[in-house]
């Protein structure tokens, strides 16, 4: 098996266009045409993690946090990032990272956190905006099913928890084929009328090129007519954070103690307890304090994230319980997502969750 097959599986689950603008997810180091000897799954890439991969004989390291965020004018080993780059290249190790694209993907980091807490009825806290478009095309009635199914297979027609979504309207199309054409139906030089189906369906913007290629390859007409419209709808299947419901309500203290245990938190920081009942939970792995306002607007009783600034704690006691569990602690189970994606597709491939705790923050 080649490394690029594993990378392809990861990017089908968490497409790179889902990453935020500041990010640098994707292939960090190495050549993906190499045969994969095994994959080590981690949160952060450090020298100790690379030594672990070398000891296992694995040539692929998959991390959540990218090793490389900035450009380098020289690589001399002056810091741990440069030393990791040198060590990976020297030992023919490929490094791949799925970061905010995995945060924003359905079933990604925040869904895993919600699973650990035991939440149901999950919804994206801040759906992505301006990320959807509508495709409209016109197909002879006899070929409508074939074209529609090909578009669905290419990524069209997903709305919430529904797939294969489309609107279809029967009508009549007209055209006159000129000299030098090869019409699917009709006669050159004569006006032709054809019973057609107008197919409307939705797609993510980043799938535009793939969908157009598919449409052109399966549409029976030599010159298919189609329109694309950018939509202002929120994309409820992708975005930041999650909000969901507990099976049974808990007291604030009971809930915080359970979270501390579940995520092995050395020091759980929170704002003042007010005696509220915890039923609705909003969360975001990592540095998610930017979603505090959205969590409050969602009506959540508690907001859990990895990092909250000091001044963010002021003034919200009556709005919501805030729980800061640590960046590493909130995202540590991301390795399990990588494991599931790869194991489901390649059951005999060598996989190992890193045993290295890369959390740079220690608790006294």
SVG drawing of the C-alpha trace seen along z (x, -y; Angstrom):
<svg xmlns="http://www.w3.org/2000/svg" viewBox="-43 -41 65 49">
<polyline fill="none" stroke="black" stroke-width="0.4" points="0.0,0.0 1.3,-3.4 1.2,-6.4 -0.9,-8.4 -3.8,-5.8 -3.9,-6.6 -3.7,-10.3 -6.5,-10.1 -8.7,-8.3 -8.0,-11.1 -8.8,-13.8 -12.1,-12.2 -13.1,-12.3 -11.7,-15.8 -11.1,-17.6 -8.3,-20.2 -10.6,-23.1 -12.4,-22.8 -9.3,-24.2 -9.3,-27.8 -7.3,-30.4 -4.5,-30.6 -3.9,-26.8 -1.3,-24.6 -2.9,-21.2 -2.0,-18.5 1.3,-16.9 4.1,-18.4 7.2,-16.4 7.9,-13.5 6.9,-11.7 3.5,-9.9 4.4,-7.4 6.5,-5.5 5.2,-2.2 3.7,-2.6 5.4,-0.4 3.0,-1.6 1.5,-4.8 2.1,-6.4 -0.9,-8.6 -0.3,-11.6 -1.5,-15.0 1.8,-16.8 5.0,-16.0 8.1,-16.1 11.5,-14.5 10.4,-11.9 7.4,-11.0 9.7,-10.6 12.0,-8.4 9.0,-6.3 8.1,-5.9 11.7,-5.0 11.8,-2.3 8.5,-0.8 9.9,-0.9 7.0,-3.1 7.5,-5.7 4.3,-7.7 3.4,-10.0 -0.1,-11.4 -0.7,-14.4 -3.5,-16.7 -1.3,-19.8 0.8,-20.7 4.6,-20.6 5.2,-23.4 3.2,-26.7 5.6,-29.2 8.1,-29.5 11.8,-28.7 14.7,-30.4 17.1,-27.9 16.9,-24.6 19.8,-24.3 18.2,-22.5 18.0,-25.6 14.6,-24.6 12.6,-21.5 10.6,-22.1 13.8,-22.3 15.2,-19.3 12.1,-17.3 12.2,-18.3 15.8,-17.1 15.1,-13.8 12.1,-13.0 13.9,-13.6 17.0,-11.7 14.8,-8.7 12.4,-8.9 9.4,-9.6 6.4,-11.2 4.5,-13.7 0.8,-14.4 -1.4,-16.7 -5.2,-17.1 -5.9,-20.1 -8.8,-22.6 -10.1,-20.6 -10.7,-17.8 -12.1,-20.3 -14.6,-21.5 -15.5,-18.1 -18.6,-16.1 -17.5,-13.4 -14.3,-15.2 -12.6,-16.4 -15.6,-18.0 -17.9,-15.1 -15.3,-12.8 -15.3,-15.1 -19.2,-15.0 -19.0,-11.2 -16.7,-11.0 -19.1,-13.3 -22.2,-11.3 -24.1,-14.0 -27.0,-13.4 -28.8,-15.5 -25.6,-17.2 -25.5,-20.4 -22.6,-22.5 -22.2,-25.5 -20.9,-27.9 -21.7,-26.5 -19.5,-27.6 -20.8,-30.5 -20.6,-31.1 -19.5,-27.5 -22.4,-26.1 -23.6,-26.5 -26.5,-25.2 -26.1,-23.4 -28.9,-23.5 -28.7,-21.4 -31.0,-20.2 -31.0,-16.5 -33.1,-14.4 -35.7,-12.6 -34.4,-9.1 -30.9,-10.0 -31.9,-12.1 -31.5,-9.2 -28.0,-8.4 -26.8,-12.0 -28.5,-12.7 -26.9,-9.6 -23.5,-10.5 -23.8,-14.0 -24.7,-12.5 -21.7,-10.2 -19.5,-13.3 -20.6,-15.0 -23.9,-16.7 -27.2,-16.5 -26.3,-16.5 -28.5,-18.6 -28.2,-17.9 -28.6,-14.2 -30.2,-13.7 -28.4,-12.7 -29.5,-12.4 -31.4,-15.7 -32.5,-17.3 -35.5,-19.1 -36.7,-17.9 -39.0,-19.7 -40.0,-18.3 -40.1,-20.7 -39.1,-21.1 -35.7,-22.2 -35.0,-23.5 -31.8,-23.7 -30.5,-23.7 -27.3,-21.9 -24.9,-23.8 -22.5,-22.3 -19.6,-20.5 -21.5,-19.4 -22.4,-15.8 -25.8,-16.2 -27.0,-13.5 -30.5,-13.9 -32.0,-16.0 -30.8,-16.8 -28.1,-19.3 -29.7,-22.5 -33.1,-21.8 -34.8,-23.1 -35.2,-20.3 -37.5,-20.0 -36.6,-17.6 -38.4,-16.6 -35.9,-17.4 -35.7,-17.4 -34.3,-20.4 -32.2,-19.0 -31.3,-21.3 -29.0,-20.1 -26.6,-21.5 -22.8,-21.0 -19.9,-22.4 -18.0,-25.1 -14.7,-23.1 -16.3,-20.3 -17.2,-22.5 -14.4,-21.3 -15.0,-17.7 -18.8,-18.0 -18.4,-19.9 -16.0,-17.2 -18.5,-14.6 -21.4,-16.4 -19.5,-16.8 -18.4,-13.2 -21.9,-11.7 -24.2,-14.2 -25.4,-12.9 -25.3,-16.3 -22.2,-17.5 -22.7,-20.9 -24.5,-20.5 -26.2,-23.6 -25.7,-24.2 -25.8,-27.1 -24.0,-27.5 -25.2,-29.8 -23.4,-30.8 -25.6,-30.4 -25.7,-32.4 -27.1,-29.4 -25.1,-28.2 -23.5,-24.8 -24.9,-23.0 -22.8,-19.9 -19.4,-21.7 -18.0,-24.3 -16.7,-25.1 -17.8,-23.6 -20.7,-21.4 -23.8,-21.7 -25.8,-18.8 -27.9,-17.3 -27.1,-15.1 -29.2,-12.0 -29.9,-13.0 -29.3,-16.4 -26.4,-16.8 -25.5,-19.4 -22.7,-21.7 -20.3,-20.0 -21.2,-16.5 -20.6,-17.5 -17.3,-19.2 -16.0,-16.3 -17.0,-13.9 -15.3,-16.0 -12.1,-16.3 -12.0,-12.5 -12.9,-11.7 -10.3,-14.0 -7.7,-13.4 -7.5,-17.1 -4.8,-18.2 -6.5,-21.5 -10.0,-22.3 -10.7,-26.0 -14.2,-27.4 -16.2,-30.5 -18.5,-30.8 -21.0,-28.0 -24.5,-29.3 -26.5,-26.1 -27.8,-25.7 -28.8,-22.3 -26.5,-21.1 -28.4,-19.6 -27.3,-21.4 -23.6,-21.4 -21.6,-23.5 -18.0,-22.6 -14.9,-23.2 -11.6,-21.4 -8.4,-23.5 -8.5,-27.3 -12.3,-27.7 -13.0,-30.8 -14.0,-32.6 -17.2,-30.6 -18.3,-31.8 -20.9,-34.2 -22.3,-31.5 -22.5,-29.0 -24.5,-31.6 -26.8,-32.3 -27.4,-28.5 -28.9,-28.4 -26.2,-26.0 -25.8,-25.6 -22.1,-25.0 -19.3,-25.7 -16.2,-23.5 -13.0,-24.3 -9.3,-23.9 -8.3,-27.5 -10.0,-30.6 -8.4,-34.0 -8.5,-35.6 -10.8,-38.5 -13.2,-36.2 -14.3,-34.9 -15.7,-38.2 -19.4,-38.9 -20.8,-35.6 -21.8,-33.9 -25.4,-34.4 -25.1,-33.4 -23.3,-30.1 -20.9,-27.8 -17.4,-28.0 -15.1,-25.1 -11.4,-25.2 -9.9,-21.8 -6.6,-22.4 -5.7,-22.3 -4.0,-19.0 -6.6,-17.4 -9.5,-18.5 -8.0,-17.1 -6.1,-14.0 -8.7,-11.6 -8.2,-12.9 -5.9,-10.0 -8.9,-7.7 -10.5,-9.4 -7.4,-8.7 -7.3,-5.1 -11.0,-4.5 -10.7,-6.1 -7.6,-4.0 -8.6,-0.8 -12.0,-0.6 -10.5,-0.9 -7.2,1.0 -7.8,3.6 -4.4,5.2 -2.3,2.1 0.1,1.5 -1.3,-1.3 -0.1,-2.6 -1.4,-5.4 1.6,-7.3 2.4,-6.6 4.2,-10.0 2.4,-12.7 3.3,-15.8 1.5,-18.2 4.1,-21.0 2.0,-22.2 2.7,-20.5 0.7,-20.7 2.3,-20.9"/>
</svg>
